[in-house]
Amino acid sequence: EKALQAASQSGCKRIIVAGQFAGVAGRLDHTFGIANALHRHTDLQIAVVGNDSFMCLLRSGEHRLLVPRAELRPHCGLVPLGEPCKRISTKGLQWDMEDSSMEFGGDVSVCNRVHPSQGGVVQVKTESPVLWMCTLPRSEVALSQSVASKIQHSSGPANGVAQTKAPMVYNLGVIVPAFVLECLQATGAPLWEAFHEHPFVQQATSGELDPLCFEHYQNEEVAFSSAYADAAALLAIQCGDRGDKEFFLRSARSCLNAVDGIRGELRHSANFEHEPFQQRDQTTMTTDAFTDFLRVSSTKAEHPVEVAAALAPTVLLYIEGGFRVLEKLGGRVPDDHRYAAWLRLYTDPSWLEYCNEFLARLQRLASEASDSQRDSARQLFLQCVEHEVDFWQQAVDRPRQPVKS
């Protein structure tokens, strides 16, 4: 209140109040005090911004609000402040109002959501002051808080649906939306950790991995990346949104470029005696199982969310793996590290940006799918993680010849 008075006396008309509020730690009295201060200063435009939510008073008239990260469908609400609202209309919410009325003791708009179809633009037309409240993505979580810790400490699922709905941010910028968290909970922390704690990963990080094991991994990666590119291209075909089509087509192209790069490295390897293969009769059964999984997932899916969920773990596992490597190596990969180029790939800022965009698109596809399609997507997410762990193991086992039944 005193800060608002001082700002008003200084001639300020638009004010941002930043800090945690909204009933945190049981101080609901502070929240009501802030709402009261907003009502007493209707001559000012005030936004109160906390770590994970914000609110502002909308005076009578028409308002256009821009909500960040609308693809995450943030929770929001509108309640009358100081007097009943006799008429209010909205556009851009999951449950819009049209010439509705609100008052305490009657109807209020709570537990609503921003609808992503409007690109985060919410329009409100009201005849009386109303309080607008909306959640925000969290901005920062410590590097050491891995996905596995999120799985273990977040609220458990009820009837198959995770109770934690707010997007999570970890590892200096990887955002985990609600549906992805549900997939992680369905997968379970032990399996997720099995990928990151696998001997292949640990030995590659320390530089002790046998170069022949790494070359075997790269050789099988040629076939896997080609299949991944095919699946991403088919996903692009299935998507109705042009932005989704363009994004997943770029993903397919990136995989093909990676294949070319791996082939070039293997051709120049002193230890590799054969042309890097891609034909099915030259790959191991483990690789065949993984590529079959990608092929079936991308051709038999009822909804694009299933294909996206089958592809997502590869993106998320590797980006988290890259950050874990950095943590173990003291923040940077030494120039003379045997696998420096490979390790640096997964901590590149462009890879991080790609990961966040991928997960955000998966979240939006999930919001458009049916319950049964989301259930299928969660199962495909789990199966992909299982294949990824097996893929590490075959690199360590390094069969001299492809094993066929």
Secondary structure, 3 states (H helix, E strand, C coil): CHHHHHHHHCCCCEEEEECCCCCHHHCHHHHHHHHHHHHHCCCCEEEEECCCEEEEEECCEEEEEECCCHHHCCEEEEEECCCCEEEEEEECECCCCCCEEECCCCCCEEEEEECHHHCCEEEEEECCCEEEEEECCCCCCCCCCCHHHHHHHCCCEECCEECCCCCEEECCCEEECHHHHHHHHHHCHHHHHHHHCCHHHHHHHHCCCCHHHHHHHHHHHHHHHHHHHHHHHHHHHHCCCHHHHHHHHHHHHHHHHHHHHHHHHHHCCCCCCCCCCCCHHHCCHHHHHHHHHHHHHHHHCCCHHHHHHHHHHHHHHHHHHHHHHHHHCCCCCCCCCCCHHHHHHCCCHHHHHHHHHHHHHHHHHHHHCCHHHHHHHHHHHHHHHHHHHHHHHHHHHCCCCCCCC
